[in-house]
Amino acid sequence: MDATPETPPEQHAPVRRATAAIGSTLPKGLYARALIIIIAPMVLLQSVLTFVFLERHWQTVTRRLSTVTVQNIAMLIDVYKAYPQDSNAETLTRLAEKDLGLRVRISPGEDLPAARRKPFFDLLDSTLSDEMTRQIGRPFWIDTVGRSNFVEIRVKLEDAVMHVLARRSQTYASNSQIFLLWMLGTSFVLLTVAILFLRNQIKPILRLAEAADSFGKGHPPPLDFRPRGAREVRQAAHAFIEMRDRIERYVEQRTTMLAGVSHDLRTVLTRFKLQLAMLEEGPELDAMRADVDEMQAMLEDYMAFAKGESGEEIARTDMAEILSEVKSQAHGAKRIEIKIDDEPLVVSVRRHAFKRAVANLVNNAARFSANVNVNACRRNDSLVVEVDDDGPGIPEAEWENVFRPFYRVDHARNQDAGSTGLGLAIARDIARLHGGDIALSRSALGGLKAVLTVPV
């Protein structure tokens, strides 16, 4: 059995490009897409109905009315030619108005006026002209333009011109505009109601998205947030609230447990310090004291990483003050340069947590380099803090790994003995607590560049 040949991938490329082009032009929002879902079928339905109505009713009725009118005019022409004894065509005029509803006037020796420009789109003019050509076959002039309730028709006879004035309703399906007006009017009313209803249904989804975004950035949820809208939206809101409560309980339990562990370990370290203070001075004692101090520093880093500084309130903070404090407390680098664009740069953050994140980045850079540049600015509704150094840098393959807790780089910028391997992990944890992140790249100074971005 022969296998079905596969279509070459290059044959699918135009289809994919066309699909991508169409997708790029479509709106991305749920509200706009829902409107298209409602409006597109209604517009398509109205277009089909209009086409069917015009094709099957409007044109057919107009053609039949025009045919009857032209037949009456043809009969009047035949009567006029067959009975020349009717002086001034008085009998013909009286019978035409009484029995046919047509006003007829014979003008001897008159010629037809110059032909008028036909309207671009006029069903009556084209239909009536076709019937006049087909049934009468004489030179004629018609006037269907204007807002009058009558249509004027002039036919050239051998020695005169017959003027015929017919009511527009005799030649044209005039009630079609009323049908179209009602159709468009009702469509407009229905679309307005649908848009208002859809807007009320979209609002709870937008509020849920705002609450989730606020929670993700560590901000308190809106005070008036509660499950609203359709059943599915309410279920999603209830699920979000339950998830938020579970996360908050988990963080609270973890913080409480770690606080107890920290208290116990600090008690043990305090006993060590007291016991060391009672011993005689010596090189071995200094080494033991250094080990105890290192253990205490490591314990503080562990606690900071575990708690994540989530309990601190958000407040308006001046970045110049934070960077100045970080510079004064940093150690290792020979030169630390601070630059702030558009001072004063005041944003809403957790002050102590954000300071710790920036300090970790600056200290990490200062530990391995001689020059560090720190630049803070507001960019695209976000606070951006860039830390550049001229150190040995980190291989690009390790840029994401260094954010893992307790991870140590074995080459280039290896952590020294005083590092716990939590500095960058704590900094990224704090950045993500604010709804931002930290990214690494190569610095223009030749070392590493850390970019902390937080939406404000």
C-alpha positions as CSV (number, residue, x, y, z in Angstrom):
1,M,0.0,0.0,0.0
2,D,1.5,3.3,-1.0
3,A,1.9,6.0,1.6
4,T,0.2,9.3,1.0
5,P,2.8,11.9,0.1
6,E,3.1,14.7,2.6
7,T,2.6,18.3,1.5
8,P,5.9,20.2,1.4
9,P,6.2,22.8,4.2
10,E,6.9,25.6,1.7
11,Q,3.3,25.1,0.4
12,H,1.9,25.9,3.8
13,A,4.0,29.1,4.1
14,P,1.5,31.4,2.2
15,V,-1.4,30.1,4.3
16,R,0.5,30.7,7.5
17,R,1.5,34.2,6.4
18,A,-2.0,35.1,5.4
19,T,-3.4,33.7,8.7
20,A,-0.7,35.7,10.7
21,A,-1.6,38.9,8.7
22,I,-5.3,38.5,9.4
23,G,-4.6,37.7,13.1
24,S,-2.4,40.8,13.5
25,T,-5.2,43.0,12.2
26,L,-7.9,41.6,14.5
27,P,-8.4,43.2,17.9
28,K,-6.7,41.5,20.9
29,G,-9.2,42.5,23.6
30,L,-12.0,40.3,24.8
31,Y,-14.6,43.1,24.5
32,A,-13.7,43.9,20.9
33,R,-13.6,40.3,19.9
34,A,-17.0,39.6,21.5
35,L,-18.4,42.6,19.7
36,I,-17.2,41.2,16.4
37,I,-18.8,37.8,17.3
38,I,-22.1,39.6,17.8
39,I,-21.9,42.2,15.0
40,A,-20.4,40.1,12.2
41,P,-23.3,37.5,12.0
42,M,-25.9,40.3,12.3
43,V,-24.3,42.3,9.5
44,L,-24.0,39.1,7.3
45,L,-27.6,38.3,8.0
46,Q,-28.8,41.8,7.1
47,S,-26.7,41.8,4.0
48,V,-28.2,38.5,2.8
49,L,-31.7,39.6,3.6
50,T,-31.2,42.9,1.8
51,F,-29.8,41.2,-1.3
52,V,-32.6,38.7,-1.3
53,F,-35.2,41.4,-0.8
54,L,-33.8,43.6,-3.5
55,E,-33.4,40.7,-5.9
56,R,-36.7,38.9,-5.3
57,H,-39.1,41.6,-4.3
58,W,-38.0,45.1,-4.9
59,Q,-36.8,44.6,-8.5
60,T,-39.6,42.2,-9.4
61,V,-42.3,44.5,-8.1
62,T,-40.8,47.6,-9.7
63,R,-40.4,45.8,-13.0
64,R,-44.0,44.7,-13.0
65,L,-45.3,48.1,-12.1
66,S,-43.2,49.7,-14.8
67,T,-44.4,47.1,-17.3
68,V,-48.0,47.9,-16.6
69,T,-47.4,51.7,-16.8
70,V,-45.6,51.4,-20.2
71,Q,-48.4,49.1,-21.5
72,N,-50.9,51.8,-20.6
73,I,-48.8,54.4,-22.4
74,A,-48.5,52.1,-25.4
75,M,-52.3,51.7,-25.5
76,L,-52.8,55.5,-25.2
77,I,-50.5,55.9,-28.2
78,D,-52.4,53.4,-30.2
79,V,-55.7,55.0,-29.3
80,Y,-54.3,58.5,-30.3
81,K,-53.2,57.1,-33.7
82,A,-56.5,55.2,-34.3
83,Y,-58.9,58.0,-33.5
84,P,-57.6,61.2,-35.1
85,Q,-61.1,62.6,-35.0
86,D,-60.7,63.2,-31.2
87,S,-60.1,66.9,-31.3
88,N,-57.3,68.1,-29.0
89,A,-57.3,64.5,-27.5
90,E,-59.8,65.6,-24.9
91,T,-61.5,62.1,-24.7
92,L,-58.1,60.4,-24.5
93,T,-57.0,62.7,-21.7
94,R,-60.2,62.2,-19.8
95,L,-60.2,58.4,-20.1
96,A,-56.5,58.2,-19.2
97,E,-57.0,60.1,-16.0
98,K,-60.3,58.5,-15.1
99,D,-59.5,54.8,-15.9
100,L,-55.7,54.6,-15.8
101,G,-54.7,57.3,-13.3
102,L,-52.4,59.0,-15.8
103,R,-52.4,62.6,-16.7
104,V,-51.9,63.0,-20.4
105,R,-51.2,66.1,-22.5
106,I,-50.6,66.2,-26.3
107,S,-48.2,69.0,-27.5
108,P,-48.2,69.3,-31.3
109,G,-45.0,70.4,-33.0
110,E,-42.9,70.0,-29.9
111,D,-39.6,68.2,-29.7
112,L,-38.1,66.2,-26.8
113,P,-35.7,68.0,-24.5
114,A,-32.1,67.1,-24.3
115,A,-31.3,63.8,-22.6
116,R,-30.5,64.2,-18.9
117,R,-27.6,62.4,-17.2
118,K,-28.9,59.1,-15.8
119,P,-28.4,58.7,-12.0
120,F,-25.6,56.4,-10.9
121,F,-27.9,53.9,-9.2
122,D,-31.6,54.2,-9.8
123,L,-33.6,51.0,-10.3
124,L,-36.7,52.9,-11.5
125,D,-34.9,54.8,-14.2
126,S,-33.2,51.7,-15.7
127,T,-36.2,49.5,-15.5
128,L,-38.6,52.1,-16.9
129,S,-36.2,52.9,-19.7
130,D,-35.8,49.2,-20.6
131,E,-39.6,48.7,-20.8
132,M,-40.1,51.9,-22.9
133,T,-37.5,50.7,-25.4
134,R,-38.9,47.2,-25.5
135,Q,-42.6,47.9,-25.8
136,I,-42.9,51.3,-27.5
137,G,-39.7,51.6,-29.5
138,R,-40.1,55.4,-30.0
139,P,-37.8,58.2,-28.8
140,F,-38.7,59.1,-25.2
141,W,-37.6,61.2,-22.3
142,I,-38.2,60.4,-18.7
143,D,-37.6,62.3,-15.4
144,T,-37.4,60.0,-12.3
145,V,-35.0,62.3,-10.4
146,G,-36.4,64.5,-7.7
147,R,-38.5,64.2,-4.6
148,S,-41.8,64.6,-6.4
149,N,-44.5,62.0,-6.1
150,F,-44.8,61.9,-9.9
151,V,-42.8,60.5,-12.8
152,E,-42.8,62.4,-16.0
153,I,-42.6,60.5,-19.3
154,R,-42.5,62.2,-22.8
155,V,-42.9,60.1,-26.0
156,K,-42.1,61.5,-29.5
157,L,-45.0,60.9,-31.9
158,E,-45.1,61.8,-35.6
159,D,-46.4,65.3,-35.2
160,A,-46.5,65.9,-31.5
161,V,-45.1,64.9,-28.1
162,M,-47.2,63.0,-25.6
163,H,-46.7,64.1,-22.0
164,V,-47.6,61.5,-19.4
165,L,-47.5,62.2,-15.7
166,A,-47.8,59.0,-13.5
167,R,-47.7,58.7,-9.8
168,R,-44.4,57.2,-8.6
169,S,-46.3,54.5,-6.7
170,Q,-47.6,53.3,-10.1
171,T,-44.1,52.6,-11.4
172,Y,-42.0,52.0,-8.4
173,A,-42.1,49.8,-5.2
174,S,-41.8,52.9,-3.0
175,N,-42.4,51.0,0.3
176,S,-39.0,49.4,0.1
177,Q,-37.2,52.3,1.8
178,I,-39.6,51.8,4.8
179,F,-38.6,48.1,5.0
180,L,-34.9,49.0,4.9
181,L,-35.4,51.8,7.4
182,W,-37.1,49.4,9.8
183,M,-34.5,46.8,9.3
184,L,-31.6,49.2,10.0
185,G,-33.4,50.8,12.9
186,T,-34.1,47.6,14.6
187,S,-30.6,46.4,14.0
188,F,-29.2,49.5,15.6
189,V,-31.4,49.1,18.6
190,L,-30.5,45.4,19.0
191,L,-26.8,46.2,18.6
192,T,-27.0,48.9,21.2
193,V,-28.7,46.6,23.7
194,A,-26.2,43.9,22.9
195,I,-23.2,46.2,23.4
196,L,-24.5,47.5,26.7
197,F,-25.2,44.0,27.9
198,L,-21.8,42.7,26.8
199,R,-20.1,45.6,28.5
200,N,-21.8,44.7,31.8
201,Q,-20.6,41.1,31.3
202,I,-17.0,42.2,30.5
203,K,-16.7,44.4,33.6
204,P,-16.5,41.6,36.2
205,I,-13.7,39.9,34.0
206,L,-11.8,43.2,34.0
207,R,-12.2,43.6,37.7
208,L,-11.0,40.1,38.3
209,A,-7.9,40.8,36.1
210,E,-7.2,44.0,38.0
211,A,-7.5,42.1,41.3
212,A,-5.2,39.3,40.1
213,D,-2.7,41.8,38.8
214,S,-2.8,43.8,42.1
215,F,-2.2,40.6,44.1
216,G,0.6,39.6,41.8
217,K,2.4,42.9,42.4
218,G,1.9,42.6,46.1
219,H,-0.7,45.4,46.4
220,P,-3.8,45.0,48.5
221,P,-6.9,43.9,46.5
222,P,-9.5,46.6,45.6
223,L,-11.9,47.2,48.5
224,D,-15.0,46.8,46.3
225,F,-13.9,43.6,44.6
226,R,-16.4,40.7,44.9
227,P,-17.6,38.0,42.6
228,R,-20.0,39.4,40.0
229,G,-21.3,38.7,36.5
230,A,-22.2,35.4,34.9
231,R,-21.9,32.1,36.7
232,E,-18.6,31.1,35.1
233,V,-17.1,34.5,36.0
234,R,-18.3,34.2,39.6
235,Q,-16.7,30.7,39.8
236,A,-13.4,32.1,38.5
237,A,-13.6,35.0,41.1
238,H,-14.3,32.6,43.9
239,A,-11.5,30.3,42.8
240,F,-9.1,33.4,42.7
241,I,-10.2,34.5,46.2
242,E,-9.7,30.9,47.6
243,M,-6.3,30.7,45.9
244,R,-5.3,34.1,47.3
245,D,-6.3,33.0,50.8
246,R,-4.4,29.8,50.5
247,I,-1.3,31.6,49.4
248,E,-1.6,34.1,52.2
249,R,-2.1,31.3,54.8
250,Y,0.9,29.4,53.4
251,V,3.2,32.5,53.6
252,E,1.9,33.3,57.1
253,Q,2.6,29.7,58.3
254,R,6.0,29.6,56.7
255,T,7.0,33.0,58.2
256,T,5.7,31.9,61.6
257,M,7.6,28.6,61.4
258,L,10.8,30.3,60.2
259,A,10.5,32.9,62.9
260,G,10.4,30.2,65.5
261,V,13.4,28.4,63.9
262,S,15.3,31.7,63.8
263,H,14.6,32.4,67.5
264,D,15.9,28.9,68.5
265,L,19.0,29.2,66.3
266,R,19.8,32.7,67.5
267,T,19.5,31.4,71.1
268,V,22.1,28.7,70.3
269,L,24.4,31.3,68.6
270,T,24.1,33.6,71.6
271,R,25.2,30.7,73.9
272,F,28.1,30.1,71.6
273,K,29.1,33.8,71.9
274,L,28.8,33.7,75.7
275,Q,30.9,30.6,75.9
276,L,33.5,32.0,73.6
277,A,33.7,35.2,75.6
278,M,34.7,33.1,78.7
279,L,37.6,31.4,76.9
280,E,41.1,32.7,76.7
281,E,42.1,34.8,73.8
282,G,44.0,33.1,71.0
283,P,44.1,32.4,67.2
284,E,41.7,29.5,67.5
285,L,39.2,31.6,69.4
286,D,39.3,34.3,66.7
287,A,38.5,31.7,64.1
288,M,35.6,30.3,66.1
289,R,34.2,33.8,66.5
290,A,34.5,34.4,62.8
291,D,32.6,31.1,62.2
292,V,29.8,32.1,64.6
293,D,29.5,35.6,62.9
294,E,29.4,33.9,59.5
295,M,26.7,31.5,60.8
296,Q,24.7,34.5,62.0
297,A,25.0,36.3,58.7
298,M,23.9,33.2,56.8
299,L,20.9,32.8,59.2
300,E,19.9,36.4,58.4
301,D,20.1,35.7,54.7
302,Y,18.1,32.5,54.9
303,M,15.4,34.3,56.9
304,A,15.2,37.2,54.5
305,F,14.9,34.8,51.5
306,A,12.2,32.7,53.2
307,K,10.1,35.7,54.4
308,G,10.4,37.6,51.1
309,E,9.6,40.9,52.9
310,S,6.0,40.4,52.0
311,G,4.6,41.9,55.2
312,E,6.0,45.4,54.5
313,E,3.5,48.1,53.4
314,I,3.9,49.9,50.1
315,A,4.9,53.6,50.5
316,R,6.1,56.5,48.3
317,T,9.9,56.2,48.2
318,D,12.6,58.5,46.9
319,M,15.1,56.5,44.8
320,A,17.8,59.0,45.5
321,E,17.7,58.3,49.2
322,I,17.8,54.5,48.7
323,L,20.7,54.6,46.2
324,S,22.6,57.0,48.5
325,E,22.2,54.6,51.4
326,V,23.2,51.6,49.3
327,K,26.3,53.4,48.1
328,S,27.4,54.3,51.7
329,Q,26.9,50.8,52.9
330,A,28.5,49.0,49.9
331,H,32.0,47.7,50.2
332,G,34.5,46.1,47.8
333,A,34.5,48.4,44.8
334,K,36.9,51.4,44.5
335,R,34.3,53.6,42.8
336,I,30.5,53.5,42.8
337,E,28.8,56.1,40.6
338,I,25.1,56.8,41.1
339,K,23.0,58.4,38.3
340,I,19.3,59.2,38.4
341,D,17.3,60.5,35.4
342,D,14.5,62.9,35.9
343,E,15.0,63.7,39.6
344,P,13.2,63.6,41.9
345,L,12.3,59.9,41.2
346,V,9.6,59.0,43.7
347,V,7.7,55.7,43.3
348,S,5.5,53.4,45.3
349,V,7.5,50.3,46.6
350,R,8.2,48.4,49.8
351,R,11.1,50.6,50.9
352,H,13.2,48.2,53.0
353,A,12.6,45.3,50.6
354,F,13.5,47.3,47.5
355,K,16.6,48.7,49.2
356,R,17.7,45.2,50.0
357,A,17.2,44.0,46.4
358,V,19.3,47.0,45.0
359,A,21.9,46.5,47.8
360,N,22.3,42.8,46.9
361,L,22.8,43.7,43.2
362,V,25.3,46.5,44.0
363,N,27.2,44.4,46.6
364,N,27.4,41.5,44.2
365,A,28.9,43.8,41.6
366,A,31.2,45.5,44.0
367,R,32.6,42.2,45.4
368,F,34.1,41.3,42.0
369,S,34.9,44.7,40.3
370,A,36.6,48.0,40.9
371,N,34.0,50.2,39.2
372,V,30.2,50.1,39.5
373,N,27.7,52.3,37.7
374,V,24.1,52.5,39.0
375,N,21.5,54.2,36.9
376,A,17.8,54.6,37.9
377,C,15.1,56.0,35.6
378,R,11.4,55.8,34.7
379,R,10.8,54.0,31.4
380,N,7.4,52.9,29.9
381,D,5.5,53.1,33.3
382,S,8.2,51.1,35.0
383,L,11.1,51.8,37.4
384,V,14.4,50.6,35.9
385,V,17.6,50.3,38.0
386,E,20.7,49.2,36.0
387,V,23.8,48.0,37.8
388,D,27.0,47.8,35.5
389,D,30.4,46.6,36.6
390,D,33.8,45.9,35.1
391,G,34.4,42.6,36.8
392,P,35.0,39.2,35.2
393,G,31.4,38.7,34.5
394,I,29.3,35.4,34.4
395,P,29.0,33.1,31.4
396,E,25.8,33.6,29.5
397,A,24.8,30.0,30.1
398,E,24.8,30.7,33.9
399,W,22.7,33.9,33.8
400,E,19.5,32.1,34.9
401,N,21.2,29.6,37.2
402,V,22.7,32.2,39.4
403,F,19.2,33.2,40.6
404,R,18.7,29.8,42.0
405,P,19.0,29.6,45.8
406,F,22.4,28.3,47.1
407,Y,23.7,28.1,43.5
408,R,27.5,28.8,43.1
409,V,29.3,29.5,39.9
410,D,32.5,27.4,39.7
411,H,34.3,29.8,37.3
412,A,34.6,33.5,36.4
413,R,32.7,35.2,39.3
414,N,32.8,32.5,41.9
415,Q,31.2,33.4,45.3
416,D,33.7,33.9,48.0
417,A,33.6,32.3,51.4
418,G,31.5,35.0,52.9
419,S,28.6,34.5,50.4
420,T,25.6,32.3,51.0
421,G,24.5,32.1,47.4
422,L,21.2,33.8,48.2
423,G,21.9,37.4,47.2
424,L,20.6,37.3,43.6
425,A,17.8,34.9,44.6
426,I,16.6,37.4,47.3
427,A,16.8,40.3,44.9
428,R,14.7,38.5,42.2
429,D,12.2,37.4,44.8
430,I,11.7,41.0,45.9
431,A,11.5,42.2,42.3
432,R,8.8,39.6,41.5
433,L,7.0,40.5,44.7
434,H,6.6,44.0,43.2
435,G,5.4,42.5,39.9
436,G,8.8,43.0,38.2
437,D,11.9,41.0,37.5
438,I,15.7,41.1,37.1
439,A,17.6,40.3,33.9
440,L,21.3,39.9,33.3
441,S,23.3,40.9,30.2
442,R,26.8,42.0,29.2
443,S,27.9,45.4,30.5
444,A,29.4,48.1,28.4
445,L,32.1,48.3,31.1
446,G,33.2,44.7,30.2
447,G,31.6,42.9,33.1
448,L,28.0,42.1,34.1
449,K,24.9,44.2,33.8
450,A,21.9,43.6,36.1
451,V,18.6,45.3,35.2
452,L,15.9,45.5,37.8
453,T,12.5,46.4,36.4
454,V,9.4,47.1,38.5
455,P,6.0,48.5,37.3
456,V,4.9,51.7,39.0
